[in-house]
Every structure is written in structure tokens, then in C-alpha cells.
């Protein structure tokens, strides 16, 4: 039998002194640390999710869980996990990054079936943040391609919202009856208007809001609403006529949790995102949630918008990655000709 720690003995003695029942040492509550490796603009979301989960888990199991966070561009974060960053869970903004980890044997091949809704408890879409009064009259994707308009977009090679922006602009042409050449032309013109290509979504937000660069920022709906909440009337949100469904998938990093014996806590953490409490916290952060009751409660946060999926237009994330974002793909061709 494992020897109980000094801290465990102290807790047991204290409980006895207070006249409380003491759980046998073999069933003593555990102290567990989880590392959630996540994308750049989810900082505030998980800052609120974590203490809520910790409190609920403590109440239901007696375990004391500490959660650490790591944030950055989604693809950059996924590569860090692949290179050895010991994430207990990953909470990304595109399936492609988790697929890469599955290919490396770190995440289950069928990770998308481990949790409801393709293992994506939240989703969002790409919208525009413009300066007060919208001086450039930006209303849709084609306006971002006009001469003299500066657009802030994070790098699609490292940031999920950069990729979603690229795919949203491309898909907007296809869904309106345009062809591939017209889609390539629009995306090429938009990226010619990008003055700085930040590595992550939060860096792009800083470039636009604090460095005062650009006429429009393209990023997740939840991010632009958080910016408006912070800066008040300095900015306005513009919804394009059509955009892409941007899911936020999650997965347990099997090799890490099994080696550390923390699968139960890691799985519980991700399941908590689907609970009414987790969904409510997500909705308060302007994420679109799966719980219909919560979605109705926060309906005022979401403007109706026509959405298409990556599967619908691009044949799925793997196909989109290979054609558009792998080295030598469409994005490289477009951007190097800038």
C-alpha cells in the first residue's frame, strides 16, 4: 500500500480533531494538476471556466485540481504539444490541429467521437471589427479587397483564426456561385491589404486596437465582442453576408494523462464544458454554444448569419490544409506574390 503523504496525514488528523469522518487512505482525495494547451483568444474564457470546474470537481469528488493554461496561435500550440509540451488536454479552434496530434499518436484517432458535437462544445464565426463610424464603409468580404483598405489578419500558417478568415473569404465566393479563380483573386487582394501578419489572434487584436494599425480586424465573433465590451464605442462590429462555421474542438492527450494517471480528471474537465454551467460561461464570453436552453438565454449576443462549413466547401480540414496551408500551397503562392 502506498505510504500517505505528510499533508494527507495532517488532513486526516485535522478531520479527527474536528470529529469528522475520515476516508480511508486508499480512497483519499487526490491533488492533480492539468495543463490545458489552448488557442490565443480563449484566455478569458478559460480564466472563468477553470475555477468553476475546480469548485465543482472538488465538491463531487474531493479531488483538488489545479489547472494551468498555455495560449498562443492554435497551430503553433499544437506543434508545441507534438514537440513535447505535456498537455493534459488541448482546446483548439480547428480540427486540423488535433488531427495532427492524432497522427503523431498523442491523441486518439477517433478523438472527434469522444465527446458530443464532434468534440466541439463551442463554435464561433469570422466577423469584422472596424473603427467607430466605419469610415471605409466595410460591409462584406469584397470590401476588404478594395485599394486603400488595410486589414489586420493573423498568419494562417500559425493561427486558426487566420485560416478561418482565409477560408471564409474563399468560401464566400464559391457559395455565391463564383469559381475557384475568382475566389483566389479575392483572397489574394485581401492579403495584399494586410500590413502586418501577426502570429496569433490576440497579437492581431493588439495591433488593431492598441497600435492603431488597420481599418478592419477579422477575427472570431467572440473576440470582437470582448473588444467592444472593453473599449466601448471606439469600434463597431460588422457581420458579412456569409461566413464560415468555426468550431472549437477539444481532446484528451492520451499519452500524457495515462502516464500521469489523470485521465479521469482530464476527461471530467472537458465534459464540464458541455455542462449547463460550462455552456453558460461560454455564452457569457460570446461563444455560440450547443445547449439550446443556454443559447436562447443569450440570443441577444448573436446576430443571425449564414454559415457554411469547411467540409461543405473544402472537403474537410485535411483537404483544406493540404491544398491551402501546407508549404507550397495556395496561401504561400498568394502571399509570396504580394
C-alpha positions as CSV (number, residue, x, y, z in Angstrom):
1,X,0.0,0.0,0.0
2,X,1.3,3.5,-0.8
3,X,2.5,5.5,2.1
4,X,0.3,8.5,2.7
5,X,1.9,11.9,2.4
6,X,2.5,14.2,5.4
7,X,-0.2,16.6,4.0
8,X,-2.6,13.7,3.8
9,X,-1.9,12.7,7.4
10,X,-2.3,16.3,8.5
11,X,-5.7,16.5,6.8
12,X,-6.8,13.2,8.4
13,X,-5.7,14.3,11.9
14,X,-7.5,17.6,11.5
15,X,-10.6,15.8,10.5
16,X,-10.4,13.6,13.5
17,X,-9.9,16.6,15.8
18,X,-13.0,18.2,14.3
19,X,-15.0,15.0,14.9
20,X,-15.4,14.4,11.1
21,X,-15.5,11.0,9.4
22,X,-12.1,10.2,7.7
23,X,-12.0,8.5,4.4
24,X,-9.5,5.5,4.4
25,X,-6.1,6.4,3.0
26,X,-6.6,4.2,-0.1
27,X,-9.5,6.4,-1.1
28,X,-8.1,9.8,-0.1
29,X,-8.8,12.7,-2.4
30,X,-6.1,13.4,-4.9
31,X,-4.1,16.6,-5.7
32,X,-4.0,16.8,-9.5
33,X,-2.5,19.3,-12.0
34,X,-3.8,19.6,-15.5
35,X,-2.3,21.6,-18.4
36,X,-4.8,23.0,-20.9
37,X,-3.0,24.0,-24.1
38,X,-5.3,26.3,-25.9
39,X,-5.5,29.0,-28.6
40,X,-4.8,32.6,-28.4
41,X,-8.1,34.3,-27.9
42,X,-9.5,31.8,-25.4
43,X,-7.6,33.2,-22.4
44,X,-10.6,34.9,-20.8
45,X,-12.9,32.0,-21.4
46,X,-10.8,29.5,-19.6
47,X,-9.9,32.0,-16.9
48,X,-13.6,31.7,-15.9
49,X,-14.1,28.0,-16.8
50,X,-11.2,26.8,-14.7
51,X,-12.3,27.9,-11.2
52,X,-15.8,26.9,-11.9
53,X,-14.7,23.4,-12.8
54,X,-12.2,23.2,-9.9
55,X,-15.0,24.0,-7.4
56,X,-17.5,21.6,-8.9
57,X,-14.9,18.7,-9.1
58,X,-13.9,19.3,-5.5
59,X,-17.5,19.2,-4.4
60,X,-18.3,16.0,-6.2
61,X,-15.0,14.0,-5.8
62,X,-13.0,15.6,-3.1
63,X,-10.0,16.0,-5.5
64,X,-8.1,19.2,-5.6
65,X,-7.4,20.1,-9.2
66,X,-5.0,22.8,-10.3
67,X,-5.3,23.9,-13.9
68,X,-2.5,25.6,-15.8
69,X,-3.0,27.3,-19.1
70,X,-0.9,27.8,-22.2
71,X,-2.1,30.1,-25.0
72,X,-0.8,31.0,-28.5
73,X,-1.7,30.6,-32.2
74,X,-3.6,27.3,-32.4
75,X,-1.3,25.6,-34.9
76,X,1.8,26.8,-33.0
77,X,0.3,25.4,-29.8
78,X,-0.4,22.1,-31.5
79,X,3.2,21.9,-32.7
80,X,4.5,22.6,-29.2
81,X,2.5,19.6,-27.9
82,X,3.8,17.5,-30.7
83,X,7.3,18.6,-29.8
84,X,6.9,17.6,-26.1
85,X,4.8,20.2,-24.2
86,X,2.9,17.9,-21.8
87,X,-0.6,19.0,-22.3
88,X,-3.3,17.1,-20.4
89,X,-5.9,18.4,-22.8
90,X,-5.9,20.5,-25.9
91,X,-8.7,23.0,-26.6
92,X,-8.1,24.3,-30.1
93,X,-10.1,26.3,-32.7
94,X,-9.8,23.9,-35.6
95,X,-9.9,20.2,-36.0
96,X,-6.8,20.2,-38.2
97,X,-4.5,20.8,-35.2
98,X,-5.9,17.9,-33.3
99,X,-5.8,15.7,-36.3
100,X,-2.1,16.4,-36.5
101,X,-1.7,15.3,-32.8
102,X,-3.7,12.1,-33.6
103,X,-1.4,11.4,-36.5
104,X,1.5,11.6,-34.0
105,X,-0.1,9.1,-31.7
106,X,-0.7,11.6,-28.9
107,X,-4.5,11.8,-29.3
108,X,-7.0,9.1,-30.1
109,X,-7.6,8.6,-33.9
110,X,-11.3,8.9,-33.2
111,X,-11.0,11.9,-30.9
112,X,-13.9,13.7,-32.5
113,X,-16.2,10.9,-31.3
114,X,-15.1,11.0,-27.7
115,X,-17.3,14.0,-26.8
116,X,-20.6,15.3,-28.2
117,X,-20.9,17.5,-31.3
118,X,-17.7,16.4,-33.0
119,X,-15.9,17.1,-29.7
120,X,-16.6,20.8,-30.1
121,X,-18.5,22.3,-27.2
122,X,-18.4,25.8,-28.6
123,X,-18.3,27.4,-32.0
124,X,-18.0,30.9,-33.5
125,X,-17.6,32.6,-36.9
126,X,-15.4,35.2,-38.5
127,X,-16.7,38.8,-38.5
128,X,-15.1,42.3,-38.8
129,X,-14.2,44.9,-36.2
130,X,-14.0,48.4,-37.7
131,X,-13.3,51.8,-36.2
132,X,-16.1,54.0,-35.0
133,X,-18.3,55.2,-37.8
134,X,-16.8,52.6,-40.2
135,X,-15.0,55.3,-42.2
136,X,-14.1,52.9,-45.1
137,X,-17.7,51.6,-45.4
138,X,-16.7,48.0,-44.9
139,X,-19.7,45.7,-45.2
140,X,-18.6,42.4,-46.8
141,X,-15.6,40.4,-47.9
142,X,-15.2,42.2,-51.2
143,X,-14.8,45.5,-49.3
144,X,-11.6,44.1,-47.6
145,X,-10.1,43.7,-51.1
146,X,-10.5,47.4,-52.1
147,X,-7.4,49.5,-52.7
148,X,-6.5,51.7,-49.7
149,X,-8.2,49.4,-47.1
150,X,-5.8,47.9,-44.5
151,X,-6.9,44.6,-43.0
152,X,-5.4,43.0,-39.9
153,X,-5.4,39.2,-40.1
154,X,-3.2,36.8,-38.2
155,X,-0.9,34.4,-40.1
156,X,-2.9,31.4,-41.5
157,X,0.2,29.3,-41.1
158,X,0.2,29.7,-37.3
159,X,-3.2,30.9,-36.2
160,X,-6.6,29.2,-36.5
161,X,-8.5,32.4,-37.0
162,X,-6.1,33.3,-39.8
163,X,-7.0,30.1,-41.5
164,X,-10.7,30.6,-40.9
165,X,-10.5,34.1,-42.3
166,X,-8.8,32.8,-45.5
167,X,-11.4,30.0,-45.9
168,X,-14.3,32.3,-45.1
169,X,-13.3,34.8,-47.8
170,X,-12.6,32.0,-50.3
171,X,-15.8,30.2,-49.5
172,X,-17.9,33.4,-49.7
173,X,-17.1,33.5,-53.4
174,X,-17.9,29.8,-54.0
175,X,-21.2,29.8,-52.0
176,X,-22.4,32.8,-54.1
177,X,-21.8,30.9,-57.4
178,X,-18.3,32.1,-58.1
179,X,-15.4,29.9,-59.3
180,X,-12.0,29.0,-57.9
181,X,-10.2,31.6,-59.9
182,X,-12.5,34.3,-58.6
183,X,-12.0,33.0,-55.0
184,X,-8.2,33.0,-55.4
185,X,-8.3,36.6,-56.7
186,X,-10.4,37.9,-53.8
187,X,-8.2,36.2,-51.2
188,X,-5.1,37.4,-52.9
189,X,-6.3,41.0,-52.9
190,X,-7.4,40.8,-49.3
191,X,-3.9,39.6,-48.2
192,X,-2.2,42.2,-50.3
193,X,-4.0,44.7,-48.0
194,X,-2.6,43.1,-44.8
195,X,0.1,45.4,-43.4
196,X,1.4,43.0,-40.7
197,X,0.9,39.3,-40.3
198,X,0.8,38.5,-36.6
199,X,1.5,35.0,-35.3
200,X,-1.7,34.8,-33.3
201,X,-5.2,36.2,-32.9
202,X,-4.6,38.2,-29.7
203,X,-1.5,39.8,-31.2
204,X,-3.6,40.8,-34.2
205,X,-6.2,42.3,-31.9
206,X,-3.4,44.3,-30.1
207,X,-2.1,45.5,-33.5
208,X,-5.5,46.8,-34.4
209,X,-6.8,48.2,-31.1
210,X,-3.6,49.5,-29.4
211,X,-1.1,50.0,-32.2
212,X,-3.9,51.6,-34.2
213,X,-3.0,49.8,-37.4
214,X,-5.6,48.9,-40.0
215,X,-9.1,49.8,-41.0
216,X,-10.6,46.4,-40.1
217,X,-9.7,43.4,-38.0
218,X,-11.0,40.0,-39.0
219,X,-11.3,37.6,-36.1
220,X,-13.7,35.4,-34.2
221,X,-17.1,36.8,-33.2
222,X,-16.4,36.2,-29.5
223,X,-13.2,38.1,-29.8
224,X,-14.7,41.2,-31.4
225,X,-17.5,41.3,-28.8
226,X,-15.0,41.2,-26.0
227,X,-13.0,44.0,-27.6
228,X,-16.2,46.1,-27.8
229,X,-17.0,45.3,-24.2
230,X,-13.6,46.6,-23.2
231,X,-13.3,49.6,-25.4
232,X,-16.9,50.7,-25.6
233,X,-17.9,52.8,-28.7
234,X,-14.4,53.1,-30.2
235,X,-15.2,50.2,-32.5
236,X,-18.1,48.6,-34.4
237,X,-18.8,45.0,-35.3
238,X,-19.7,44.3,-39.0
239,X,-21.3,40.9,-40.0
240,X,-20.5,39.9,-43.6
241,X,-23.3,38.4,-45.7
242,X,-21.8,34.9,-45.2
243,X,-19.1,33.4,-43.2
244,X,-17.6,30.1,-42.0
245,X,-18.6,27.9,-39.1
246,X,-15.6,27.9,-36.7
247,X,-15.7,25.1,-34.2
248,X,-13.6,24.9,-31.1
249,X,-12.7,21.2,-30.7
250,X,-11.2,19.6,-27.6
251,X,-9.3,16.4,-26.9
252,X,-7.6,14.5,-24.1
253,X,-3.9,14.0,-24.7
254,X,-3.9,10.2,-24.1
255,X,-0.2,9.6,-23.7
256,X,0.2,12.3,-21.1
257,X,-2.9,11.5,-19.0
258,X,-2.3,7.8,-19.0
259,X,1.3,8.2,-17.9
260,X,0.3,10.6,-15.1
261,X,-2.8,8.7,-14.1
262,X,-5.0,11.7,-14.6
263,X,-7.4,10.6,-17.3
264,X,-10.5,10.8,-15.0
265,X,-9.8,14.5,-14.2
266,X,-8.9,15.4,-17.7
267,X,-12.0,13.8,-19.2
268,X,-14.1,15.4,-16.4
269,X,-12.7,18.8,-17.3
270,X,-13.7,18.5,-21.0
271,X,-17.1,17.1,-20.1
272,X,-17.6,20.1,-17.8
273,X,-17.5,22.3,-21.0
274,X,-20.8,20.7,-22.0
275,X,-22.5,21.1,-18.7
276,X,-25.1,23.9,-18.2
277,X,-22.5,25.8,-16.1
278,X,-19.8,25.4,-18.7
279,X,-22.1,26.4,-21.6
280,X,-23.3,29.4,-19.7
281,X,-19.8,30.6,-19.1
282,X,-19.1,30.1,-22.8
283,X,-22.1,32.1,-23.8
284,X,-21.1,34.9,-21.5
285,X,-17.9,35.0,-23.5
286,X,-19.9,35.3,-26.7
287,X,-19.2,31.7,-27.8
288,X,-22.1,30.0,-29.6
289,X,-23.0,27.0,-27.5
290,X,-24.6,23.6,-28.0
291,X,-27.1,23.8,-25.2
292,X,-30.3,25.2,-26.7
293,X,-31.6,26.5,-23.4
294,X,-28.4,28.5,-22.8
295,X,-28.3,29.6,-26.5
296,X,-31.8,31.0,-26.2
297,X,-31.0,32.7,-22.9
298,X,-28.1,34.6,-24.6
299,X,-29.7,35.0,-28.0
300,X,-29.2,38.8,-27.9
301,X,-25.4,38.1,-28.1
302,X,-25.6,36.6,-31.5
303,X,-26.7,38.2,-34.8
304,X,-28.1,35.7,-37.3
305,X,-25.6,35.0,-40.1
306,X,-25.5,32.5,-42.9
307,X,-22.7,29.9,-42.3
308,X,-21.0,27.3,-44.3
309,X,-18.7,24.5,-43.1
310,X,-15.1,23.6,-44.1
311,X,-16.5,20.2,-45.1
312,X,-19.1,21.7,-47.4
313,X,-16.7,23.9,-49.4
314,X,-13.3,22.4,-49.0
315,X,-13.9,18.7,-48.4
316,X,-12.8,18.8,-44.8
317,X,-9.8,20.1,-42.8
318,X,-7.3,17.7,-44.1
319,X,-8.0,18.6,-47.7
320,X,-8.1,22.3,-46.9
321,X,-4.7,22.0,-45.1
322,X,-3.0,20.1,-47.9
323,X,-4.2,22.4,-50.6
324,X,-4.2,25.8,-49.0
325,X,-1.8,25.9,-46.0
326,X,0.9,23.2,-46.4
327,X,4.2,24.6,-47.6
328,X,3.9,25.5,-51.2
329,X,0.1,25.6,-51.0
330,X,-2.3,28.3,-52.2
331,X,-1.6,30.6,-49.3
332,X,2.2,30.6,-49.9
333,X,1.6,31.3,-53.6
334,X,-0.8,34.1,-52.8
335,X,1.3,35.7,-50.1
336,X,4.7,35.4,-51.8
337,X,3.3,37.2,-54.8
338,X,2.1,40.1,-52.6
